[in-house]
Amino acid sequence: MERIDLRWPNWLGVVATDLDVQRRFYRDVLGFRELAAGEGWVQFDMGWPNLLELLQRSAEPQYDQARYQAGYSVEDIQATRDALIRRDVEAVTDIEGGPEAGGFWCYFRDPEGNVFEISQRLGEAWASE
């Protein structure tokens, strides 16, 4: 069987019921530096290339309930996604993102229904303050 090269998580997502409360907690109470934000999400610097991302709970299957979920770094997202699907791992989404988003990502479920992400980062480290 071919080897899949999943690395230590470079992303941790927190699916939040109240994004504003969670944002204030992680930024103001824990002191994490906010990198970027948009409609329904906020990213915090955990040291390049690692992110903590808050995501607004929604009807999308990868964000349908409040939870933590890990994202594993990969070198080639298309090859890794294909290999996981060949092993009958349930895909939740197609590959999303692109150069404008700084990388690509997609979601899967483990046998107990836990959602996890694989991601391929593009570019260089974000600037620090």
Secondary structure, 3 states (H helix, E strand, C coil): CCCCCCCCEEEEEEEECCHHHHHHHHHHHCCCCEEEEECCEEEEECCCCCEEEEEECCCCHHHCCCEEEEEEECCCHHHHHHHHHHCCCEECCCCEEEHHHCEEEEEEECCCCCEEEEEEECCCCCCCC
